[in-house]
């Protein structure tokens, strides 16, 4: 079972052309930590924000209720170890 899991990770990382297996695992861990920080924060709705990480750059996408909630989500993402940059261009405030 472990061999199959390792093969899947190596195959996926090898076909992405963007990062190594270690990079994929690191990015997955960053995404998980950002989502967890959203779940733990009463101001941020984790269900309304999508999180994707590529080479340490976290992309936040979705719609939030206020600019304060948008800024809080950005702040939480920036505070996670390993995050190089936060891209929130697609994180919009509901009008």
TITI-102895 format. One record per residue: residue number from 1; x, y, z of N, C-alpha, C, CB in turn. Coordinates in nm, 4 decimals. Each point is the difference from the previous one (the first is absolute). Glycine has a CB too. Example, Ala and Ser with C-alpha at 12.3 -4.5 7.8 and 13.67 -1.06 7.14 Angstrom:
pos:n.east:n.north:n.up:ca.east:ca.north:ca.up:c.east:c.north:c.up:cb.east:cb.north:cb.up
1:1.3190:-0.5690:0.7800:-0.0890:0.1190:0.0000:0.0900:0.1200:0.0000:-0.1892:-0.1173:0.1246
2:0.1542:0.2223:-0.1966:0.0820:0.1190:0.0060:-0.0770:0.1090:0.0730:0.1184:-0.0628:-0.2145
This chain:
pos:n.east:n.north:n.up:ca.east:ca.north:ca.up:c.east:c.north:c.up:cb.east:cb.north:cb.up
1:0.0820:-0.1186:0.0000:-0.0820:0.1186:0.0000:0.0867:0.1254:0.0000:-0.1801:-0.1259:0.1198
2:0.2849:0.1258:-0.0387:0.0907:0.1151:0.0056:0.0694:0.0190:-0.1341:0.0351:-0.0370:0.2462
3:0.0019:-0.0735:-0.3095:0.0671:0.0068:-0.1291:-0.0932:0.0632:-0.1031:0.1382:-0.2040:0.0570
4:-0.2650:0.1659:-0.0555:-0.0974:0.0559:-0.0944:-0.0166:0.1497:0.0245:-0.1201:-0.2219:-0.0119
5:0.1080:0.2622:0.1378:-0.0151:0.1419:0.0330:0.1222:0.0793:-0.0462:-0.1434:-0.0610:0.1978
6:0.2611:0.0067:-0.1759:0.1228:0.0676:-0.0417:0.0044:0.0112:-0.1523:0.1202:-0.0867:0.2047
7:-0.1612:-0.0195:-0.2738:-0.0016:0.0016:-0.1455:-0.0950:0.1067:-0.0521:0.0556:-0.2436:-0.0022
8:-0.1730:0.2561:0.0622:-0.0972:0.1006:-0.0419:0.0568:0.1400:0.0195:-0.1883:-0.1558:0.0587
9:0.2508:0.1807:0.0553:0.0587:0.1316:0.0249:0.1109:0.0320:-0.0995:-0.0565:-0.0247:0.2414
10:0.1432:-0.0728:-0.2664:0.1100:0.0208:-0.0937:-0.0551:0.0200:-0.1406:0.1534:-0.1392:0.1438
11:-0.2528:0.0621:-0.1821:-0.0587:0.0130:-0.1332:-0.0644:0.1359:-0.0174:-0.0384:-0.2460:-0.0073
12:-0.0376:0.2883:0.1052:-0.0668:0.1294:-0.0085:0.1018:0.1125:-0.0086:-0.1939:-0.0914:0.1290
13:0.2923:0.0903:-0.0421:0.0999:0.1069:0.0020:0.0808:-0.0001:-0.1292:0.0127:-0.0153:0.2505
14:0.0143:-0.1016:-0.3024:0.0777:-0.0088:-0.1221:-0.0746:0.0513:-0.1209:0.1165:-0.1919:0.0975
15:-0.2493:0.1809:-0.0988:-0.0760:0.0447:-0.1146:-0.0402:0.1452:0.0093:-0.0806:-0.2293:-0.0255
16:0.0877:0.2883:0.1430:-0.0427:0.1392:0.0113:0.0977:0.0935:-0.0685:-0.1130:-0.0545:0.2144
17:0.2411:0.0193:-0.2164:0.0989:0.0831:-0.0643:0.0300:0.1292:0.0742:-0.0745:-0.0978:-0.2108
18:0.0119:0.1185:0.3248:0.0173:0.1259:0.0707:0.0791:-0.0138:0.1277:-0.2114:0.0731:-0.0971
19:0.2087:-0.1895:0.1577:0.0664:-0.0133:0.1289:0.0363:-0.1446:0.0285:-0.1245:0.1989:0.0824
20:0.2141:-0.2172:0.0119:0.0424:-0.1336:0.0377:-0.1009:-0.0614:0.0955:0.2404:0.0645:-0.0319
21:-0.2207:-0.1928:0.0638:-0.0866:-0.0667:0.0964:0.0029:0.0732:0.1334:0.0394:-0.2196:-0.1149
22:0.0790:0.2604:0.1593:0.0114:0.0753:0.1251:-0.0766:0.1301:-0.0050:0.2214:-0.1021:0.0365
23:-0.2165:0.1694:-0.1517:-0.0740:0.1240:-0.0175:-0.1490:-0.0212:0.0068:0.1848:0.0850:-0.1372
24:-0.2314:-0.1938:0.0759:-0.1425:-0.0322:0.0030:-0.0460:-0.0260:0.1424:0.0162:-0.0957:-0.2306
25:0.0629:0.0201:0.3059:-0.0358:-0.0307:0.1384:0.0016:0.1264:0.0846:0.0942:-0.2312:-0.0256
26:0.0073:0.3160:0.0074:0.0070:0.1261:0.0736:-0.1197:0.0882:-0.0317:0.2496:-0.0141:-0.0010
27:-0.2855:0.0250:-0.1273:-0.1142:0.0817:-0.0392:-0.1301:-0.0550:0.0571:0.1210:0.0634:-0.2087
28:-0.1337:-0.1946:0.2116:-0.1197:-0.0614:0.0590:-0.0089:0.0310:0.1490:0.0097:-0.1835:-0.1713
29:0.1042:0.1785:0.2385:0.0031:0.0308:0.1434:-0.0354:0.1461:0.0243:0.1741:-0.1775:0.0351
30:-0.1237:0.2661:-0.1181:-0.0322:0.1420:0.0135:-0.1499:0.0210:-0.0197:0.2306:0.0639:-0.0821
31:-0.2869:-0.1224:-0.0215:-0.1439:0.0130:-0.0257:-0.0801:-0.0484:0.1199:0.0398:-0.0305:-0.2459
32:-0.0024:-0.0829:0.3011:-0.0697:-0.0550:0.1163:0.0100:0.0934:0.1198:0.0468:-0.2305:-0.0839
33:0.0705:0.2868:0.1064:0.0188:0.0914:0.1134:-0.0813:0.1275:-0.0176:0.2296:-0.0929:0.0344
34:-0.2337:0.1457:-0.1561:-0.0793:0.1213:-0.0247:-0.1483:-0.0287:0.0235:0.1710:0.0810:-0.1681
35:-0.2195:-0.1917:0.1132:-0.1413:-0.0354:0.0195:-0.0314:-0.0203:0.1482:-0.0035:-0.1074:-0.2275
36:0.0950:0.0440:0.2988:-0.0194:-0.0213:0.1437:-0.0059:0.1321:0.0757:0.1180:-0.2192:-0.0193
37:-0.0326:0.3136:-0.0200:-0.0027:0.1302:0.0671:-0.1311:0.0722:-0.0278:0.2498:0.0146:-0.0174
38:-0.3063:-0.0330:-0.1016:-0.1303:0.0586:-0.0314:-0.1095:-0.0627:0.0871:0.0764:0.0437:-0.2370
39:-0.0706:-0.1762:0.2526:-0.0998:-0.0697:0.0822:0.0058:0.0446:0.1457:0.0149:-0.1957:-0.1542
40:0.1038:0.2246:0.2024:0.0181:0.0372:0.1408:-0.0349:0.1462:0.0277:0.1780:-0.1725:0.0143
41:-0.1912:0.2522:-0.1179:-0.0254:0.1431:0.0189:-0.1491:0.0304:-0.0176:0.2332:0.0535:-0.0820
42:-0.2964:0.0049:0.1835:-0.1432:0.0272:-0.0088:-0.0372:0.1080:-0.1025:-0.0133:-0.0673:0.2370
43:0.1103:0.1467:-0.2795:-0.0287:0.1079:-0.0949:-0.0046:-0.0486:-0.1452:0.1089:0.1580:0.1588
44:-0.0386:-0.2660:-0.1884:0.0141:-0.0467:-0.1383:-0.0881:-0.1230:-0.0240:0.2364:0.0899:-0.0075
45:-0.3094:-0.0873:-0.1029:-0.0804:-0.1152:-0.0382:0.0826:-0.0902:-0.0915:-0.2142:0.1347:0.0216
46:0.2617:-0.2437:0.0340:0.0867:-0.0913:-0.0753:-0.0717:-0.0592:-0.1209:0.1214:-0.0531:0.2117
47:-0.2529:0.0407:-0.2045:-0.0745:-0.0604:-0.1089:-0.0124:0.0910:-0.1214:-0.1238:-0.1297:0.1689
48:0.1413:0.2595:-0.1503:-0.0168:0.0922:-0.1120:0.1319:0.0350:-0.0699:-0.1979:0.0915:0.1184
49:0.3090:-0.1463:-0.0674:0.1309:0.0328:-0.0582:0.0712:-0.1280:-0.0443:0.0166:0.2062:0.1464
50:0.0209:-0.2083:-0.2725:0.0783:-0.1100:-0.0558:0.1480:0.0342:0.0146:-0.1853:-0.0605:-0.1647
51:0.2649:-0.0398:0.2003:0.1439:0.0215:0.0211:0.0774:-0.0972:-0.0884:-0.0383:0.0783:0.2394
52:0.1313:-0.0241:-0.3179:0.0906:-0.0812:-0.0810:0.1408:0.0542:0.0190:-0.1820:-0.0532:-0.1705
53:0.2784:-0.0373:0.1795:0.1384:0.0421:0.0192:0.0884:-0.0622:-0.1070:-0.0383:0.0236:0.2477
54:0.1211:0.0595:-0.3097:0.0969:-0.0457:-0.0988:0.1328:0.0681:0.0288:-0.1811:-0.0381:-0.1743
55:0.2808:-0.0427:0.2039:0.1347:0.0477:0.0287:0.0003:0.1105:0.1065:0.0648:-0.0596:-0.2344
56:-0.1471:0.0396:0.3372:-0.0038:0.0931:0.1129:-0.0874:0.1221:-0.0205:0.2240:-0.0773:0.0510
57:-0.2839:0.0901:-0.1687:-0.0907:0.1123:-0.0269:-0.1429:-0.0488:0.0232:0.1611:0.1042:-0.1705
58:-0.2283:-0.0415:0.2662:-0.1361:-0.0389:0.0367:-0.0986:0.0868:-0.0776:0.0755:-0.0732:0.2316
59:-0.1670:0.0082:-0.3009:-0.1052:0.0711:-0.0727:-0.1305:-0.0163:0.0764:0.1166:-0.0367:-0.2231
60:-0.1790:0.1500:0.2540:-0.1291:-0.0003:0.0680:-0.1067:0.0414:-0.1008:0.1073:0.0541:0.2253
61:-0.2151:-0.1324:-0.2304:-0.1082:0.0284:-0.0944:-0.1325:-0.0148:0.0734:0.1387:-0.0803:-0.1980
62:-0.2314:0.1681:0.1659:-0.1328:-0.0105:0.0582:-0.0610:0.1360:0.0248:0.0662:-0.2139:0.1038
63:-0.1721:0.2126:-0.0227:-0.0726:0.1221:0.0323:-0.0182:0.0065:0.1505:-0.1191:-0.0008:-0.2237
64:0.1534:0.1169:0.2817:-0.0149:0.0217:0.1437:-0.0957:0.1173:0.0223:0.2343:-0.0900:0.0453
65:-0.2813:0.1048:0.0780:-0.1017:0.1003:0.0323:0.0525:0.1417:0.0151:-0.1207:-0.1802:0.1099
66:0.2492:0.1979:-0.0792:0.0516:0.1349:0.0247:0.1492:0.0069:-0.0311:-0.1751:0.0351:0.1770
67:0.2229:0.0871:-0.1914:0.1425:0.0214:-0.0235:0.0817:-0.0451:0.1215:-0.0539:0.1936:-0.1530
68:-0.0025:-0.1783:0.2730:0.0692:-0.0445:0.1214:0.0210:-0.1515:-0.0025:-0.1009:0.1923:0.1283
69:0.0022:-0.2664:-0.1739:0.0128:-0.1459:-0.0082:0.0997:-0.0392:-0.1085:-0.2366:-0.0259:0.0808
70:0.2385:0.1006:-0.1890:0.0971:-0.0255:-0.1068:0.1417:0.0222:0.0528:-0.1690:0.0693:-0.1757
71:0.1904:0.0422:0.2431:0.1320:0.0308:0.0545:0.0423:-0.1020:0.1061:-0.0416:0.2429:-0.0463
72:-0.0537:-0.2900:0.1272:0.0312:-0.1001:0.1027:0.0438:-0.1314:-0.0654:-0.1665:0.1075:0.1575
73:0.0988:-0.1480:-0.2647:0.0383:-0.1222:-0.0710:0.1410:0.0118:-0.0564:-0.2405:-0.0418:-0.0564
74:0.2721:0.1566:-0.0007:0.1340:0.0238:-0.0541:0.1033:-0.0059:0.1122:-0.0967:0.1429:-0.1847
75:0.0657:-0.0782:0.2959:0.0911:0.0015:0.1152:0.0252:-0.1410:0.0522:-0.0820:0.2291:0.0600
76:-0.0239:-0.3076:-0.0476:0.0151:-0.1377:0.0494:0.0869:-0.0822:-0.0949:-0.2251:0.0152:0.1119
77:0.2019:-0.0013:-0.2419:0.0793:-0.0752:-0.0980:0.1464:0.0402:0.0065:-0.2006:-0.0180:-0.1484
78:0.2267:0.1483:0.1617:0.1377:0.0482:0.0063:0.0737:-0.0494:0.1240:-0.0720:0.2004:-0.1272
79:-0.0015:-0.2316:0.2327:0.0635:-0.0412:0.1253:0.0406:-0.1474:0.0023:-0.1336:0.1749:0.1125
80:0.0951:-0.2501:-0.2143:0.0334:-0.1431:-0.0054:0.1438:-0.0167:-0.0487:-0.2427:-0.0605:-0.0446
81:0.3179:-0.0218:0.1146:0.1380:-0.0271:-0.0374:0.0115:-0.0582:-0.1391:0.0513:-0.0351:0.2380
82:0.0460:0.0827:-0.3144:0.0228:-0.0509:-0.1344:-0.0699:0.0799:-0.1085:0.0259:-0.2210:0.1009
83:-0.1167:0.3112:-0.0620:-0.0700:0.0821:-0.0985:0.0938:0.1100:-0.0478:-0.2247:-0.0495:0.1074
84:0.2493:0.0531:-0.2372:0.0859:0.1022:-0.0592:-0.0786:0.1235:-0.0392:0.1507:-0.1791:-0.0819
85:-0.2756:0.1558:0.0403:-0.0826:0.1098:-0.0496:-0.1465:-0.0423:0.0068:0.1866:0.0818:-0.1527
86:-0.2758:0.0152:0.1685:-0.1435:-0.0260:-0.0033:-0.0597:0.0794:-0.1150:-0.0085:-0.0422:0.2508
87:-0.0602:-0.0288:-0.3388:-0.0678:0.0613:-0.1142:-0.1494:-0.0019:0.0298:0.1822:-0.0734:-0.1650
88:-0.2389:0.1906:0.1908:-0.1421:0.0093:0.0342:-0.0773:0.0781:-0.1057:0.0598:-0.0121:0.2427
89:-0.0082:0.0137:-0.3647:-0.0691:0.0729:-0.1076:-0.1383:-0.0539:-0.0278:0.2195:0.0490:-0.0987
90:-0.2409:-0.1761:0.1286:-0.1298:-0.0625:-0.0264:-0.0785:-0.0245:0.1288:0.0978:-0.1072:-0.2033
91:-0.0673:0.1839:0.3058:-0.0757:-0.0033:0.1247:-0.0767:0.1309:0.0073:0.1703:-0.1511:0.1188
92:-0.2999:0.1428:-0.1445:-0.0827:0.1190:-0.0165:-0.0885:0.0251:0.1218:0.0025:-0.0382:-0.2463
93:-0.0393:0.1653:0.2628:-0.0923:0.0400:0.1043:-0.1389:0.0091:-0.0623:0.1817:0.1268:0.1278
94:-0.2768:-0.1927:-0.0614:-0.1382:0.0010:-0.0477:-0.0522:0.1435:0.0006:-0.0381:-0.2355:0.0871
95:-0.0250:0.2739:-0.1971:-0.0514:0.1377:-0.0051:-0.1481:0.0075:0.0250:0.1787:0.0547:-0.1580
